[in-house]
Amino acid sequence: MSRISVDKLMKHALENKYAVGYFESWNLESTLAVVRAAENMKSPVMIGVCGTYIGEPERKYKESLSVYQAMLAQIAEEASVPVALLLNESDDEAMVLKAAESGFDMVMFAPVFASDAIPLQELTAIQKRIAEAAHKNGVAVEGEVGELPLFNSATGEMHEGEDTDPEVCYNFVKETGIDTVAVAVGNCHLKEDGMVKINYDALKILSEKIDIPLVLHGGTSIAREDLTKAASMGVAKVNFGTGMKRAVLNVMKQYLAENDVDKMDPNDVLGRGAQKDIMVKEQEAVIQYVEETIKAMNGENKAF
């Protein structure tokens, strides 16, 4: 098994009481590390990139969505476990539609980092357009109801969010035709300490009222034991990104502290792929992070 549809993946997760991890990568090595970890755990996995980051107006070099999709698709095809591709959290409707046409298995429009919130009526219309277009290409669509708090690790400031209202969520799902819905029940974007308090009562109400798979973003903010419990309560997917990058940054700091790279062969440090290669160290950090997270979500040995 390699490439799989999101519908089959979500159905299998719900039936077998685990949550699929979406581990957001940023280059070739991080993507390979995610899939290698999933293969080690014999677990299904979702891979992809953040549309908001790829389309960042201040990005120094313009990125090609097609290049990223081709990389992700080839890695998925060669994997020994089920893999699906996601364009996550793009605030550009045109990019989302392009991703749906170019071979992603699921797309998500979400103005997560927009300075002004989009009114619900307008957001509903956008999501409905995207769902109708994506479904014509056999592509699933994730939506979001509620707003996660947003933590700025550089300043320590917290942008307050809004918990998901079950009735609003029910109507939004019904009107838009989305396939999965991300909910806010205490989880937080970009918070790294795993110390948020998940509102299990709210999660239970949502899981009973909403008839499509539930998703939690901000996985790095959630304690391992809460991931386990959420997976048992109808959460079919959890998103991770910040924690992976922090693990890589910590390894890079340690490597440079322990090695005098000025006295090393640059090819050993970058590109040879042997034990001294810093990119190998980075991959190993991601692999360890993903493996531990998959176990917490009860995903180990769930490949099919």
ChimeraX attribute file (.defattr): number of C-alpha atoms within 10 A of each C-alpha:
attribute: neighborCount
match mode: 1-to-1
recipient: residues
	/A:1	14
	/A:2	19
	/A:3	21
	/A:4	19
	/A:5	17
	/A:6	23
	/A:7	18
	/A:8	10
	/A:9	22
	/A:10	22
	/A:11	13
	/A:12	19
	/A:13	24
	/A:14	20
	/A:15	10
	/A:16	15
	/A:17	21
	/A:18	29
	/A:19	34
	/A:20	29
	/A:21	26
	/A:22	27
	/A:23	27
	/A:24	23
	/A:25	23
	/A:26	16
	/A:27	13
	/A:28	12
	/A:29	14
	/A:30	23
	/A:31	22
	/A:32	21
	/A:33	22
	/A:34	28
	/A:35	28
	/A:36	21
	/A:37	22
	/A:38	28
	/A:39	20
	/A:40	15
	/A:41	20
	/A:42	21
	/A:43	25
	/A:44	31
	/A:45	29
	/A:46	27
	/A:47	24
	/A:48	26
	/A:49	25
	/A:50	19
	/A:51	23
	/A:52	21
	/A:53	17
	/A:54	19
	/A:55	17
	/A:56	16
	/A:57	10
	/A:58	8
	/A:59	10
	/A:60	7
	/A:61	9
	/A:62	11
	/A:63	13
	/A:64	10
	/A:65	17
	/A:66	14
	/A:67	10
	/A:68	17
	/A:69	20
	/A:70	14
	/A:71	15
	/A:72	25
	/A:73	22
	/A:74	12
	/A:75	18
	/A:76	25
	/A:77	16
	/A:78	13
	/A:79	18
	/A:80	20
	/A:81	25
	/A:82	26
	/A:83	30
	/A:84	24
	/A:85	24
	/A:86	29
	/A:87	28
	/A:88	24
	/A:89	22
	/A:90	24
	/A:91	21
	/A:92	16
	/A:93	17
	/A:94	12
	/A:95	20
	/A:96	25
	/A:97	18
	/A:98	15
	/A:99	23
	/A:100	27
	/A:101	16
	/A:102	14
	/A:103	18
	/A:104	26
	/A:105	27
	/A:106	27
	/A:107	28
	/A:108	32
	/A:109	26
	/A:110	24
	/A:111	19
	/A:112	18
	/A:113	13
	/A:114	10
	/A:115	7
	/A:116	8
	/A:117	11
	/A:118	12
	/A:119	8
	/A:120	13
	/A:121	9
	/A:122	10
	/A:123	20
	/A:124	19
	/A:125	14
	/A:126	14
	/A:127	25
	/A:128	21
	/A:129	15
	/A:130	25
	/A:131	24
	/A:132	15
	/A:133	16
	/A:134	24
	/A:135	16
	/A:136	11
	/A:137	14
	/A:138	17
	/A:139	23
	/A:140	24
	/A:141	30
	/A:142	26
	/A:143	27
	/A:144	28
	/A:145	22
	/A:146	18
	/A:147	22
	/A:148	26
	/A:149	20
	/A:150	19
	/A:151	18
	/A:152	12
	/A:153	11
	/A:154	6
	/A:155	7
	/A:156	8
	/A:157	10
	/A:158	15
	/A:159	11
	/A:160	12
	/A:161	16
	/A:162	14
	/A:163	18
	/A:164	21
	/A:165	16
	/A:166	20
	/A:167	11
	/A:168	13
	/A:169	21
	/A:170	17
	/A:171	12
	/A:172	23
	/A:173	23
	/A:174	14
	/A:175	13
	/A:176	20
	/A:177	21
	/A:178	23
	/A:179	21
	/A:180	25
	/A:181	24
	/A:182	24
	/A:183	27
	/A:184	25
	/A:185	23
	/A:186	22
	/A:187	28
	/A:188	29
	/A:189	24
	/A:190	22
	/A:191	23
	/A:192	19
	/A:193	11
	/A:194	18
	/A:195	15
	/A:196	17
	/A:197	14
	/A:198	20
	/A:199	13
	/A:200	15
	/A:201	10
	/A:202	17
	/A:203	22
	/A:204	14
	/A:205	12
	/A:206	23
	/A:207	17
	/A:208	11
	/A:209	13
	/A:210	18
	/A:211	14
	/A:212	20
	/A:213	20
	/A:214	28
	/A:215	26
	/A:216	27
	/A:217	22
	/A:218	24
	/A:219	29
	/A:220	25
	/A:221	24
	/A:222	25
	/A:223	19
	/A:224	19
	/A:225	11
	/A:226	19
	/A:227	24
	/A:228	21
	/A:229	18
	/A:230	26
	/A:231	26
	/A:232	18
	/A:233	20
	/A:234	23
	/A:235	31
	/A:236	28
	/A:237	29
	/A:238	25
	/A:239	22
	/A:240	24
	/A:241	20
	/A:242	19
	/A:243	22
	/A:244	23
	/A:245	19
	/A:246	14
	/A:247	18
	/A:248	21
	/A:249	14
	/A:250	12
	/A:251	20
	/A:252	17
	/A:253	10
	/A:254	11
	/A:255	18
	/A:256	11
	/A:257	10
	/A:258	9
	/A:259	12
	/A:260	9
	/A:261	13
	/A:262	7
	/A:263	7
	/A:264	11
	/A:265	10
	/A:266	12
	/A:267	12
	/A:268	15
	/A:269	19
	/A:270	14
	/A:271	13
	/A:272	14
	/A:273	14
	/A:274	14
	/A:275	11
	/A:276	18
	/A:277	17
	/A:278	21
	/A:279	21
	/A:280	19
	/A:281	18
	/A:282	22
	/A:283	23
	/A:284	20
	/A:285	22
	/A:286	28
	/A:287	23
	/A:288	15
	/A:289	19
	/A:290	26
	/A:291	21
	/A:292	14
	/A:293	24
	/A:294	26
	/A:295	18
	/A:296	20
	/A:297	26
	/A:298	21
	/A:299	26
	/A:300	20
	/A:301	16
	/A:302	18
	/A:303	20
	/A:304	13
